[in-house]
Structure formats: structure tokens, C-alpha cells
């Protein structure tokens, strides 16, 4: 989904709401019922709508979502809130008065070869993946030892190991998920490379504003979306040329909107971190993804339209319309139920899910549990021929819950520039 800019002001307020919710916690799933009001919700999340029409519209959206939550949760947990095996429960968070088409995402399918190769009269898939045609590729093949899944540890959790920034970000009203996933991966791989050093929080803003986008397909990139690979290649190119890299968040704060020129953003600032390249795994490869997670977290593309009401448990859904990018920090087994899961850090703030995280159902057959992306043109604004007619775009196969195995990538050679 390419984010619609008209919702910018609404979702920028969600970041403040996430902070307020930590001071005034809303009821959890097992305490929710139909008596929970919209005004209570606004107070819990420090939100307000001064326009009566906006207030009424948000109130209706909230009521619809609350009904969905209560219906979904029936019979799925006990009075203490323990979730039954095989289920997950929904709850309220900073996005409960937001409709699906307003969710902050930003994965641009037109910039992935699976779709871009079908668009006639446009840049080649290689150029589209790498950005401007003069930008070289810094893609390198996987170099880890490929072991059988049965020989790998039962659990890998880079967040629990202290190698993921503990502050879960909120991307706000910008389709910048690709920058958050890429930046989080760089932060984690730097922390792993540095051993006992704390995780350094880096800024998404220069990647958001400055990453080149071929043909401006579907917009100029930025808040209209792109892919993780595009962002990683841009940072690798800056590093190789000595022109920059990733900046510390304190030097270049994230604004949640298309900012000033690249020159103005970086003026007087020194880049803190560089990368040498990036690796994309073969699409829908369960074994490769499991092995890559032994090295560090990876960025993944997912279909997240039905995530936003998730509170806890192991999510299992069939929708796989790819529209969002997130950080896959590991996998494991639920201690209570023994169910296998993927663990993902989202960029929708700490009120989402399990303190900003979601667990997706995982099986050792994920590589063959596939569906087709049901809306191949969603997020592709440039699928037009020379006469402006829509180009036929074939569906693409995606595997694993929410298509988690489809597009997996991570940075290589992450290092400090100090």
C-alpha cells in the first residue's frame, strides 16, 4: 500500500498517543467490553478531534473496530487473559480509530523485480531495484553456511539478546516503513559486530529523503514508499564514495514527512555508520531465512492490512497483499503452547501488539505454504502503458504467514565511521 498523504496530520498525532498510553494504560483484551467508549479511548491515548465531522467519523471507525475486536476474541482466552492454543487476540491501541486504508505502511511493489519486470516501457528490474541508473549494485550473495533447519537452535531472539533498539518507533503519517526496516537492520548488525557496545539509534530521515527512485514510479519514493533494498543500496553507495552514510538520530531527527534537501539535512553533520552492501535471499526460502537469522535480524516485506488490531498471541492470517516492511528479529516456540512463531518488530509504536512486536505463526513447511498476492496492482501507481491504460500485472506467489518469506534482505559489512 502506498500511503496517502492526506492522512499525514492524523497519524503524526499517533506518536504522541503512543507515549501517552504508557502513562494512562488502556484496558487489555480480557478487560474490554462494549461499555468502553470512544471518549475513554481518546483519553487513554491522548487524542482529540476538534472538528465535529472528524470526531464523528473517528467515533464510527472506533466503534466498528471495537466490535471486530470483541467478536474475534470470543472463546479465545480465559478471564486472566491467557490466550488459548492456536489463537491470538485483538485489542485497542493508537490505531483503533484508523481505517485500513489509512495505516502507515509504504512498501512499493513497483520497485521489486517480481512486479517491476512486468511493467512495460519502464526501467529494467535491475535499475529499478538500485535506484538511479548511474548507481552501481552493492548486492552480494548469501555467505552463511546453509544448515538443515533441524540442526539450527530452537530459538533465536536478537531483541532479547540486546541487539535491537529497545525503543519501538512510530513511523507516523508517512509511508516510510522501508526506511525503518532498513535502519533497524543496520542498527542491529552494527551492535552484533561491536560485541558489548549498546545499540546505536540511527536516523531514517536521510534515507527517506535522499534515496533515488527510478522514473519516480508511484511517486518520488520518500513518504510514497519504496523497498528496503533500495535504501540499503543507497547507503552502501554513499559509504563507498565517502559521501556519507547513516546519521545518528540526534544529528538528523526523523520528522515523519518529506523533509528539506539532502544537502541541508546533512549540512555540518558527520555520518556515523556505513555499510558495504546488502544481501537479498531467494524469494520464499524458509531454510535460507532461518539460516540468515543466525547471523542477525533481517528486513522482510509482509501483508499487514489485518495486523493493526492485534494485541497478543501467535497471529495466523491468510491475507498476503504485500504492503509493509518490518524487522524480523528471530523465531521461537511459545512456552505455554509449544507453537512455532516468527518474532517481528513493527514501526507502529509500543502500543501495538506485544510492546510493539507481533508473533506470526511459523511451520517448517512455510516455504510451501503459499498464496498469491491477491491485489497485484495495489501500490503500483505506474502500471500504465504509453496511452495511460492499465497494464496487466500477474499475481506473485508469497509464502509463510502474511507472506513473511517473500522479500528478505539484510545489510553487509556494517561498521562505524568514527
PADOKE-420279 format. One line per 4 residues: for each residue x, y, z of C-alpha. Coordinates in steps of 0.2 Angstrom, whole numbers. Each point is the difference from the previous one (the first is absolute). Layout:
% PADOKE-420279
X/Y/Z | ...
% end
This chain:
% PADOKE-420279
0/0/0 | 7/17/-5 | -5/12/15 | -12/14/-4
7/17/5 | -17/7/5 | 1/-10/16 | 17/7/5
-6/12/15 | -11/-14/7 | 13/-13/1 | 14/12/6
-11/2/16 | 1/-19/2 | 18/1/6 | -5/12/15
-14/-12/3 | 12/-15/2 | 9/10/13 | -15/5/9
-7/-18/1 | 15/-5/10 | -6/12/13 | -18/-4/-1
-2/-18/-5 | -15/-5/-9 | -9/-16/4 | 8/-16/-6
-10/-13/-11 | -7/-10/15 | -7/16/8 | -8/7/-15
-19/0/-3 | -13/10/-9 | 0/13/14 | 17/7/-5
-4/17/-8 | 8/10/-13 | 3/14/12 | 9/-12/12
11/-5/-15 | 5/18/-4 | 5/3/18 | 10/-16/1
9/4/-16 | 1/19/2 | -9/3/-16 | -13/14/-4
-10/5/-16 | -6/18/1 | -10/-1/-17 | -17/-8/4
0/-9/-17 | 17/-7/3 | -5/-5/18 | -16/-9/-6
10/-9/-14 | 13/-6/12 | -13/-5/13 | -9/-11/-13
17/-8/-5 | 4/-3/18 | -17/-8/3 | 2/-12/-15
17/-5/5 | -5/-3/18 | -14/-11/-6 | 13/-10/-11
11/-2/15 | -13/-6/12 | -7/-12/-13 | 17/-7/-4
5/-3/18 | -15/-10/5 | 5/-17/6 | 19/3/-3
6/4/18 | -4/-3/18 | -5/14/13 | 18/3/4
4/4/-18 | 10/-16/-4 | -2/-4/-19 | -6/-17/-5
11/-11/-11 | -1/4/-18 | -7/18/2 | 4/18/2
-10/14/7 | -4/17/-5 | 0/16/10 | 0/19/0
16/10/-4 | 4/17/-8 | -7/-6/-17 | -17/-5/6
-9/15/-8 | 9/-2/-16 | -7/-9/-15 | 10/-13/-10
4/12/-15 | 8/13/12 | 13/-12/8 | 18/6/0
9/-12/-12 | 10/4/-16 | 6/-16/-9 | 0/5/-18
-2/-16/-11 | 5/10/-16 | 17/0/7 | 2/-19/2
5/-11/-15 | -14/-12/2 | -12/14/-5 | 11/13/-9
6/-13/-13 | -18/-1/-6 | -2/19/-3 | 3/4/-18
9/16/-5 | 8/3/16 | 17/-2/8 | 7/-18/1
-2/-10/15 | 18/3/5 | 0/18/-2 | -16/1/9
7/-9/15 | 15/10/1 | -7/17/-3 | 7/13/-12
8/-9/-15 | 17/7/4 | 0/-9/17 | 10/-16/0
-6/-16/9 | 7/-4/17 | -10/-16/1 | 10/-15/6
-6/-19/1 | -3/-8/17 | 17/-6/8 | -7/-9/15
2/-19/2 | -17/-7/-6 | -5/-13/14 | -15/-11/1
-13/8/10 | 0/-15/12 | 18/4/4 | -4/18/5
-5/7/18 | -18/-2/5 | 0/19/4 | 9/15/-7
-5/17/8 | 11/15/-4 | -11/12/10 | 2/-10/15
18/-1/-3 | 1/19/1 | 4/2/-18 | -16/10/-6
-3/18/5 | -12/-2/15 | -10/15/-5 | -13/-5/-12
-3/14/-12 | -16/7/-8 | 2/5/-18 | -15/12/1
-9/6/-15 | 13/-5/-13 | 2/-15/-11 | 18/-2/7
-1/-18/6 | 14/-5/-12 | 12/12/9 | -4/-6/17
2/-18/-5 | 17/4/-8 | 6/11/14 | -5/-12/13
10/-14/-9 | 15/11/-1 | -1/5/18 | -1/-18/5
14/-6/-11 | 11/14/7 | -3/-6/18 | 4/-18/-4
16/5/-9 | 5/11/15 | -3/-13/13 | -4/8/17
-3/17/-6 | -18/7/2 | -12/1/-15 | 3/17/-9
-17/8/-5 | 2/6/-18 | -11/12/-11 | -11/-5/-14
-2/18/-6 | 14/1/-13 | -4/-17/-7 | -18/5/-1
4/17/-9 | 15/-4/-10 | -2/-18/-7 | -1/1/-19
-16/-8/-8 | 1/-4/-18 | -13/8/-11 | -9/7/16
-11/-15/-3 | -15/1/13 | 7/16/6 | 18/6/4
2/-13/14 | 1/9/17 | -17/-1/8 | -8/-8/-15
10/-16/3 | 15/-10/-6 | 9/-16/4 | 13/-5/13
12/-5/-13 | -1/17/-8 | 5/9/16 | 14/-12/4
8/2/-17 | -1/19/2 | 9/-1/17 | 13/-12/-7
3/12/-15 | 2/15/12 | 13/-11/10 | 10/-5/-15
2/17/-6 | 3/8/17 | -14/12/-2 | -10/-6/15
-9/-14/8 | -13/-2/15 | -1/15/12 | -4/-1/18
-17/4/5 | 5/15/10 | 9/8/-15 | -14/-3/-12
-16/-3/9 | -14/-9/-9 | -14/12/-5 | -13/-12/-7
-2/10/-16 | 10/4/-16 | 13/12/7 | 12/13/-7
13/-4/-13 | 13/-13/3 | 14/13/1 | -9/10/13
-4/-16/10 | 18/-5/1 | 8/17/1 | 13/1/14
-4/-18/5 | 12/-15/0 | -7/-17/-5 | 2/-13/14
-3/-17/-9 | 4/-7/-17 | -4/-16/-9 | 9/-10/-13
-15/-8/-9 | -15/-10/3 | -7/-17/-3 | -17/-5/-6
-5/-18/3 | -9/-11/-14 | -18/4/1 | -11/-12/12
15/-10/6 | -3/-6/18 | 16/-8/2 | 10/15/-5
-10/12/11 | 3/-11/15 | 18/-1/-4 | 2/19/-3
-8/3/18 | 15/-9/7 | 11/15/-6 | -12/14/5
-18/7/-2 | -6/2/-18 | -12/12/-8 | -16/-8/-8
-15/6/-10 | -17/-6/6 | -18/2/-2 | -5/10/15
-18/7/-4 | -7/-12/13 | 13/3/14 | -5/16/8
-13/-6/13 | 12/-14/5 | 4/0/19 | 9/-17/5
2/-18/-5 | 6/-8/-16 | -8/8/-15 | -7/-11/-14
-8/8/-15 | -1/-4/-18 | 1/18/-7 | 16/3/-9
-2/16/-10 | 18/6/2 | 0/18/6 | 11/2/15
18/-3/5 | 6/-4/18 | 14/-8/9 | 0/-19/3
10/-2/16 | -1/-19/2 | -11/-15/3 | -4/-11/14
-13/-12/9 | -13/7/11 | 3/-6/18 | -18/-4/4
-6/-7/-16 | 15/-7/-9 | -5/9/-16 | 13/6/-12
1/19/-4 | 10/14/-9 | 3/15/11 | -1/17/-8
3/18/5 | -12/12/-8 | 1/19/-2 | -18/4/7
6/5/17 | 1/-10/17 | -20/0/2 | -1/-12/-15
0/-19/4 | 12/-7/12 | 9/16/5 | 2/5/-18
3/-18/-6 | -10/-13/-9 | 2/-19/0 | -5/-9/-16
-4/-18/-2 | 15/-10/-7 | 1/-18/-6 | 15/-10/-7
-11/-1/-16 | -1/19/-2 | 9/0/-16 | -14/-10/-8
-14/8/9 | -3/13/-14 | -14/11/-7 | 0/13/-13
0/19/4 | -18/3/-3 | 2/18/-6 | 15/1/-11
-4/18/-5 | -2/7/17 | 15/11/3 | 5/1/-18
-5/17/-6 | 10/-1/-16 | -7/-16/-8 | -6/9/-15
5/-1/-19 | 5/15/-11 | -19/4/-2 | -4/0/18
-9/-17/0 | 3/-12/15 | 13/-13/-4 | -5/-18/5
11/-5/15 | 0/-19/5 | -2/-5/18 | 16/-4/9
2/-15/12 | 4/4/18 | 3/-13/13 | -1/-1/19
-13/9/11 | -3/18/-6 | 13/-5/-15 | 14/2/13
12/-10/-11 | -2/9/-17 | 12/15/1 | 14/-3/13
16/11/1 | 13/6/12 | 16/12/-1 | 18/-6/-2
16/7/7 | -8/12/13 | 13/10/9 | 2/16/9
7/15/-9 | 7/9/15
% end
